[in-house]
Structures are given as structure tokens and as C-alpha cells.
Amino acid sequence: MSRFLDAHTVPGVGREAILQACNAMKGAPGVTFVACHYDLGERKIFCLTEAESEDVVRQAHANISLPYDSIRQVKVITPSDLA
């Protein structure tokens, strides 16, 4: 599985709407929801997911009618990777 970071610009959205979107993505076939980071002041949401391909993530967004600015495959460095 690869990891993907998607970015959303969401004017006028509150925490409850973000939770609903995360729940919908959590149930999307072929996608594992990992985390969501948001800044309501900047109207930005960043979601980290795992899937077989970027197309699977794009389709999951389309299936739940969740627009996005970008989806990028990313690599992760964890504390266990540090010497």
C-alpha cells in the first residue's frame, strides 16, 4: 500500500463537517484512513490515507462527493526511522 496526502480548501466548514468527511473516507472501499490535519483559520484540510493507487483515492473522493485541491503520493519518516 502507498500513502497519499490530499489537500482541501474548505471555506465555512466546521469541525463536525470535517469529522463527517473523515468518517465517509474511513468507509471508502480500497482506502485506509490514517489521519486528518486541519486549520480552520486558513480553511485547509490535509488527509493522509493508504491505498493501492492514486486513482483509488480519487475515486473514493468522487464517491463521497468530496472535492480536493490535490492528491500526492508521499513517503513517511517515523521515529523508528531515526538513528
N, CA, C and O atoms as a GROMACS GRO file, in nm:
protein
  332
    1MET      N    1   0.084  -0.118   0.000
    1MET     CA    2   0.000   0.000   0.000
    1MET      C    3   0.088   0.125   0.000
    1MET      O    4   0.194   0.128   0.063
    2SER      N    5   0.044   0.225  -0.071
    2SER     CA    6   0.112   0.354  -0.074
    2SER      C    7   0.035   0.453   0.010
    2SER      O    8  -0.085   0.436   0.036
    3ARG      N    9   0.105   0.557   0.053
    3ARG     CA   10   0.040   0.663   0.130
    3ARG      C   11   0.017   0.785   0.041
    3ARG      O   12   0.098   0.816  -0.047
    4PHE      N   13  -0.096   0.852   0.067
    4PHE     CA   14  -0.134   0.970  -0.010
    4PHE      C   15  -0.176   1.082   0.083
    4PHE      O   16  -0.242   1.059   0.184
    5LEU      N   17  -0.135   1.202   0.048
    5LEU     CA   18  -0.175   1.322   0.122
    5LEU      C   19  -0.262   1.405   0.029
    5LEU      O   20  -0.218   1.446  -0.078
    6ASP      N   21  -0.386   1.428   0.072
    6ASP     CA   22  -0.472   1.513  -0.010
    6ASP      C   23  -0.501   1.642   0.063
    6ASP      O   24  -0.512   1.646   0.185
    7ALA      N   25  -0.512   1.749  -0.014
    7ALA     CA   26  -0.535   1.883   0.039
    7ALA      C   27  -0.672   1.933  -0.008
    7ALA      O   28  -0.712   1.910  -0.122
    8HIS      N   29  -0.740   2.001   0.082
    8HIS     CA   30  -0.872   2.056   0.054
    8HIS      C   31  -0.877   2.200   0.102
    8HIS      O   32  -0.823   2.231   0.208
    9THR      N   33  -0.941   2.287   0.026
    9THR     CA   34  -0.972   2.422   0.072
    9THR      C   35  -1.121   2.423   0.102
    9THR      O   36  -1.202   2.392   0.015
   10VAL      N   37  -1.157   2.459   0.224
   10VAL     CA   38  -1.296   2.441   0.269
   10VAL      C   39  -1.348   2.567   0.339
   10VAL      O   40  -1.347   2.574   0.462
   11PRO      N   41  -1.393   2.664   0.265
   11PRO     CA   42  -1.446   2.784   0.328
   11PRO      C   43  -1.575   2.755   0.405
   11PRO      O   44  -1.666   2.689   0.354
   12GLY      N   45  -1.582   2.806   0.527
   12GLY     CA   46  -1.705   2.796   0.605
   12GLY      C   47  -1.736   2.659   0.661
   12GLY      O   48  -1.851   2.634   0.698
   13VAL      N   49  -1.639   2.570   0.669
   13VAL     CA   50  -1.662   2.435   0.720
   13VAL      C   51  -1.613   2.428   0.864
   13VAL      O   52  -1.507   2.481   0.897
   14GLY      N   53  -1.690   2.361   0.949
   14GLY     CA   54  -1.652   2.344   1.088
   14GLY      C   55  -1.602   2.204   1.117
   14GLY      O   56  -1.600   2.117   1.030
   15ARG      N   57  -1.564   2.183   1.242
   15ARG     CA   58  -1.507   2.055   1.284
   15ARG      C   59  -1.603   1.938   1.260
   15ARG      O   60  -1.560   1.830   1.220
   16GLU      N   61  -1.732   1.958   1.285
   16GLU     CA   62  -1.830   1.850   1.266
   16GLU      C   63  -1.836   1.804   1.120
   16GLU      O   64  -1.845   1.684   1.093
   17ALA      N   65  -1.831   1.897   1.028
   17ALA     CA   66  -1.832   1.861   0.885
   17ALA      C   67  -1.705   1.786   0.849
   17ALA      O   68  -1.708   1.694   0.767
   18ILE      N   69  -1.593   1.825   0.908
   18ILE     CA   70  -1.467   1.755   0.883
   18ILE      C   71  -1.476   1.612   0.935
   18ILE      O   72  -1.433   1.518   0.868
   19LEU      N   73  -1.532   1.596   1.055
   19LEU     CA   74  -1.549   1.462   1.112
   19LEU      C   75  -1.637   1.374   1.022
   19LEU      O   76  -1.609   1.256   1.003
   20GLN      N   77  -1.742   1.432   0.967
   20GLN     CA   78  -1.831   1.358   0.877
   20GLN      C   79  -1.756   1.313   0.752
   20GLN      O   80  -1.770   1.200   0.707
   21ALA      N   81  -1.676   1.403   0.695
   21ALA     CA   82  -1.598   1.369   0.576
   21ALA      C   83  -1.497   1.260   0.607
   21ALA      O   84  -1.477   1.168   0.527
   22CYS      N   85  -1.432   1.269   0.722
   22CYS     CA   86  -1.334   1.167   0.762
   22CYS      C   87  -1.404   1.032   0.780
   22CYS      O   88  -1.350   0.929   0.740
   23ASN      N   89  -1.521   1.032   0.840
   23ASN     CA   90  -1.598   0.908   0.857
   23ASN      C   91  -1.634   0.847   0.723
   23ASN      O   92  -1.627   0.725   0.705
   24ALA      N   93  -1.673   0.932   0.628
   24ALA     CA   94  -1.708   0.883   0.495
   24ALA      C   95  -1.585   0.823   0.426
   24ALA      O   96  -1.594   0.718   0.363
   25MET      N   97  -1.471   0.890   0.439
   25MET     CA   98  -1.348   0.838   0.378
   25MET      C   99  -1.304   0.710   0.447
   25MET      O  100  -1.251   0.619   0.384
   26LYS      N  101  -1.327   0.703   0.577
   26LYS     CA  102  -1.291   0.582   0.653
   26LYS      C  103  -1.364   0.459   0.600
   26LYS      O  104  -1.312   0.348   0.604
   27GLY      N  105  -1.486   0.480   0.551
   27GLY     CA  106  -1.565   0.369   0.498
   27GLY      C  107  -1.548   0.346   0.349
   27GLY      O  108  -1.614   0.259   0.293
   28ALA      N  109  -1.462   0.422   0.284
   28ALA     CA  110  -1.445   0.411   0.138
   28ALA      C  111  -1.373   0.281   0.102
   28ALA      O  112  -1.272   0.248   0.164
   29PRO      N  113  -1.424   0.207   0.004
   29PRO     CA  114  -1.359   0.082  -0.035
   29PRO      C  115  -1.219   0.105  -0.092
   29PRO      O  116  -1.198   0.195  -0.174
   30GLY      N  117  -1.125   0.023  -0.048
   30GLY     CA  118  -0.990   0.029  -0.102
   30GLY      C  119  -0.902   0.136  -0.042
   30GLY      O  120  -0.786   0.149  -0.081
   31VAL      N  121  -0.955   0.213   0.053
   31VAL     CA  122  -0.880   0.322   0.114
   31VAL      C  123  -0.876   0.302   0.265
   31VAL      O  124  -0.978   0.273   0.327
   32THR      N  125  -0.758   0.318   0.323
   32THR     CA  126  -0.745   0.316   0.468
   32THR      C  127  -0.720   0.458   0.514
   32THR      O  128  -0.620   0.520   0.477
   33PHE      N  129  -0.810   0.511   0.595
   33PHE     CA  130  -0.796   0.645   0.650
   33PHE      C  131  -0.692   0.639   0.762
   33PHE      O  132  -0.702   0.555   0.852
   34VAL      N  133  -0.591   0.728   0.756
   34VAL     CA  134  -0.484   0.729   0.856
   34VAL      C  135  -0.501   0.847   0.951
   34VAL      O  136  -0.501   0.829   1.073
   35ALA      N  137  -0.515   0.968   0.897
   35ALA     CA  138  -0.524   1.087   0.982
   35ALA      C  139  -0.574   1.206   0.902
   35ALA      O  140  -0.569   1.208   0.779
   36CYS      N  141  -0.621   1.305   0.975
   36CYS     CA  142  -0.664   1.431   0.914
   36CYS      C  143  -0.609   1.546   0.998
   36CYS      O  144  -0.619   1.544   1.121
   37HIS      N  145  -0.551   1.644   0.932
   37HIS     CA  146  -0.500   1.763   0.998
   37HIS      C  147  -0.573   1.882   0.937
   37HIS      O  148  -0.592   1.887   0.815
   38TYR      N  149  -0.613   1.977   1.020
   38TYR     CA  150  -0.686   2.090   0.964
   38TYR      C  151  -0.652   2.220   1.034
   38TYR      O  152  -0.609   2.221   1.150
   39ASP      N  153  -0.674   2.329   0.962
   39ASP     CA  154  -0.657   2.464   1.013
   39ASP      C  155  -0.777   2.544   0.963
   39ASP      O  156  -0.778   2.590   0.848
   40LEU      N  157  -0.876   2.561   1.048
   40LEU     CA  158  -0.998   2.631   1.005
   40LEU      C  159  -0.971   2.777   0.973
   40LEU      O  160  -1.039   2.835   0.889
   41GLY      N  161  -0.873   2.838   1.040
   41GLY     CA  162  -0.838   2.977   1.011
   41GLY      C  163  -0.789   2.995   0.869
   41GLY      O  164  -0.817   3.097   0.805
   42GLU      N  165  -0.715   2.897   0.819
   42GLU     CA  166  -0.663   2.900   0.682
   42GLU      C  167  -0.756   2.829   0.584
   42GLU      O  168  -0.731   2.830   0.463
   43ARG      N  169  -0.864   2.767   0.636
   43ARG     CA  170  -0.961   2.693   0.555
   43ARG      C  171  -0.898   2.575   0.481
   43ARG      O  172  -0.935   2.546   0.368
   44LYS      N  173  -0.804   2.508   0.547
   44LYS     CA  174  -0.732   2.397   0.484
   44LYS      C  175  -0.749   2.268   0.564
   44LYS      O  176  -0.753   2.269   0.687
   45ILE      N  177  -0.760   2.158   0.490
   45ILE     CA  178  -0.764   2.024   0.548
   45ILE      C  179  -0.664   1.939   0.472
   45ILE      O  180  -0.655   1.946   0.349
   46PHE      N  181  -0.588   1.858   0.546
   46PHE     CA  182  -0.491   1.766   0.486
   46PHE      C  183  -0.520   1.627   0.541
   46PHE      O  184  -0.520   1.607   0.662
   47CYS      N  185  -0.545   1.532   0.452
   47CYS     CA  186  -0.579   1.396   0.494
   47CYS      C  187  -0.473   1.299   0.445
   47CYS      O  188  -0.425   1.307   0.332
   48LEU      N  189  -0.436   1.206   0.533
   48LEU     CA  190  -0.340   1.102   0.500
   48LEU      C  191  -0.415   0.971   0.490
   48LEU      O  192  -0.485   0.930   0.583
   49THR      N  193  -0.400   0.905   0.375
   49THR     CA  194  -0.468   0.778   0.351
   49THR      C  195  -0.369   0.678   0.293
   49THR      O  196  -0.260   0.714   0.250
   50GLU      N  197  -0.408   0.551   0.293
   50GLU     CA  198  -0.332   0.446   0.227
   50GLU      C  199  -0.422   0.379   0.125
   50GLU      O  200  -0.540   0.356   0.150
   51ALA      N  201  -0.365   0.348   0.009
   51ALA     CA  202  -0.440   0.282  -0.097
   51ALA      C  203  -0.342   0.222  -0.196
   51ALA      O  204  -0.222   0.250  -0.190
   52GLU      N  205  -0.393   0.140  -0.287
   52GLU     CA  206  -0.309   0.078  -0.388
   52GLU      C  207  -0.261   0.179  -0.492
   52GLU      O  208  -0.152   0.164  -0.549
   53SER      N  209  -0.342   0.283  -0.518
   53SER     CA  210  -0.304   0.380  -0.620
   53SER      C  211  -0.374   0.514  -0.595
   53SER      O  212  -0.471   0.523  -0.519
   54GLU      N  213  -0.322   0.616  -0.661
   54GLU     CA  214  -0.384   0.748  -0.654
   54GLU      C  215  -0.524   0.744  -0.713
   54GLU      O  216  -0.614   0.813  -0.664
   55ASP      N  217  -0.544   0.665  -0.816
   55ASP     CA  218  -0.677   0.653  -0.877
   55ASP      C  219  -0.781   0.603  -0.777
   55ASP      O  220  -0.896   0.648  -0.778
   56VAL      N  221  -0.742   0.510  -0.691
   56VAL     CA  222  -0.834   0.458  -0.590
   56VAL      C  223  -0.874   0.571  -0.493
   56VAL      O  224  -0.990   0.581  -0.455
   57VAL      N  225  -0.778   0.654  -0.454
   57VAL     CA  226  -0.807   0.767  -0.365
   57VAL      C  227  -0.897   0.868  -0.435
   57VAL      O  228  -0.992   0.919  -0.375
   58ARG      N  229  -0.868   0.897  -0.561
   58ARG     CA  230  -0.952   0.991  -0.637
   58ARG      C  231  -1.095   0.938  -0.648
   58ARG      O  232  -1.191   1.014  -0.633
   59GLN      N  233  -1.110   0.810  -0.675
   59GLN     CA  234  -1.244   0.751  -0.687
   59GLN      C  235  -1.318   0.756  -0.554
   59GLN      O  236  -1.438   0.780  -0.551
   60ALA      N  237  -1.246   0.733  -0.446
   60ALA     CA  238  -1.309   0.741  -0.313
   60ALA      C  239  -1.362   0.881  -0.287
   60ALA      O  240  -1.472   0.897  -0.234
   61HIS      N  241  -1.285   0.983  -0.323
   61HIS     CA  242  -1.331   1.121  -0.308
   61HIS      C  243  -1.455   1.146  -0.395
   61HIS      O  244  -1.551   1.210  -0.350
   62ALA      N  245  -1.453   1.098  -0.517
   62ALA     CA  246  -1.567   1.116  -0.608
   62ALA      C  247  -1.691   1.047  -0.554
   62ALA      O  248  -1.801   1.102  -0.561
   63ASN      N  249  -1.674   0.927  -0.499
   63ASN     CA  250  -1.788   0.850  -0.446
   63ASN      C  251  -1.859   0.920  -0.330
   63ASN      O  252  -1.979   0.902  -0.311
   64ILE      N  253  -1.783   0.999  -0.253
   64ILE     CA  254  -1.846   1.068  -0.140
   64ILE      C  255  -1.864   1.218  -0.168
   64ILE      O  256  -1.894   1.296  -0.078
   65SER      N  257  -1.845   1.257  -0.294
   65SER     CA  258  -1.861   1.397  -0.338
   65SER      C  259  -1.777   1.492  -0.254
   65SER      O  260  -1.825   1.597  -0.210
   66LEU      N  261  -1.651   1.455  -0.234
   66LEU     CA  262  -1.559   1.538  -0.156
   66LEU      C  263  -1.454   1.598  -0.250
   66LEU      O  264  -1.364   1.528  -0.295
   67PRO      N  265  -1.466   1.729  -0.278
   67PRO     CA  266  -1.369   1.793  -0.367
   67PRO      C  267  -1.232   1.806  -0.300
   67PRO      O  268  -1.223   1.810  -0.177
   68TYR      N  269  -1.127   1.812  -0.380
   68TYR     CA  270  -0.991   1.825  -0.328
   68TYR      C  271  -0.913   1.918  -0.419
   68TYR      O  272  -0.946   1.936  -0.537
   69ASP      N  273  -0.808   1.978  -0.362
   69ASP     CA  274  -0.718   2.063  -0.441
   69ASP      C  275  -0.609   1.978  -0.506
   69ASP      O  276  -0.571   2.001  -0.621
   70SER      N  277  -0.559   1.880  -0.431
   70SER     CA  278  -0.453   1.794  -0.484
   70SER      C  279  -0.449   1.664  -0.405
   70SER      O  280  -0.493   1.656  -0.291
   71ILE      N  281  -0.394   1.561  -0.470
   71ILE     CA  282  -0.365   1.433  -0.407
   71ILE      C  283  -0.224   1.397  -0.449
   71ILE      O  284  -0.193   1.392  -0.568
   72ARG      N  285  -0.138   1.370  -0.352
   72ARG     CA  286   0.001   1.339  -0.379
   72ARG      C  287   0.042   1.211  -0.308
   72ARG      O  288   0.006   1.190  -0.192
   73GLN      N  289   0.116   1.126  -0.376
   73GLN     CA  290   0.174   1.012  -0.308
   73GLN      C  291   0.290   1.063  -0.225
   73GLN      O  292   0.371   1.143  -0.273
   74VAL      N  293   0.300   1.018  -0.100
   74VAL     CA  294   0.404   1.067  -0.009
   74VAL      C  295   0.475   0.949   0.058
   74VAL      O  296   0.422   0.839   0.066
   75LYS      N  297   0.592   0.976   0.106
   75LYS     CA  298   0.670   0.882   0.187
   75LYS      C  299   0.662   0.933   0.332
   75LYS      O  300   0.640   1.051   0.356
   76VAL      N  301   0.681   0.843   0.426
   76VAL     CA  302   0.669   0.878   0.568
   76VAL      C  303   0.798   0.844   0.640
   76VAL      O  304   0.856   0.737   0.618
   77ILE      N  305   0.843   0.934   0.725
   77ILE     CA  306   0.954   0.908   0.816
   77ILE      C  307   0.893   0.904   0.956
   77ILE      O  308   0.827   0.999   0.999
   78THR      N  309   0.916   0.796   1.026
   78THR     CA  310   0.865   0.781   1.162
   78THR      C  311   0.982   0.784   1.260
   78THR      O  312   1.098   0.774   1.219
   79PRO      N  313   0.952   0.798   1.389
   79PRO     CA  314   1.062   0.798   1.488
   79PRO      C  315   1.150   0.672   1.480
   79PRO      O  316   1.270   0.679   1.509
   80SER      N  317   1.092   0.559   1.441
   80SER     CA  318   1.172   0.437   1.430
   80SER      C  319   1.275   0.444   1.315
   80SER      O  320   1.370   0.367   1.311
   81ASP      N  321   1.254   0.538   1.221
   81ASP     CA  322   1.348   0.554   1.110
   81ASP      C  323   1.470   0.637   1.150
   81ASP      O  324   1.571   0.638   1.080
   82LEU      N  325   1.461   0.706   1.262
   82LEU     CA  326   1.568   0.796   1.305
   82LEU      C  327   1.675   0.720   1.382
   82LEU      O  328   1.646   0.628   1.458
   83ALA      N  329   1.799   0.760   1.361
   83ALA     CA  330   1.911   0.693   1.430
   83ALA      C  331   1.922   0.741   1.573
   83ALA      O  332   2.009   0.697   1.648
   0.00000   0.00000   0.00000
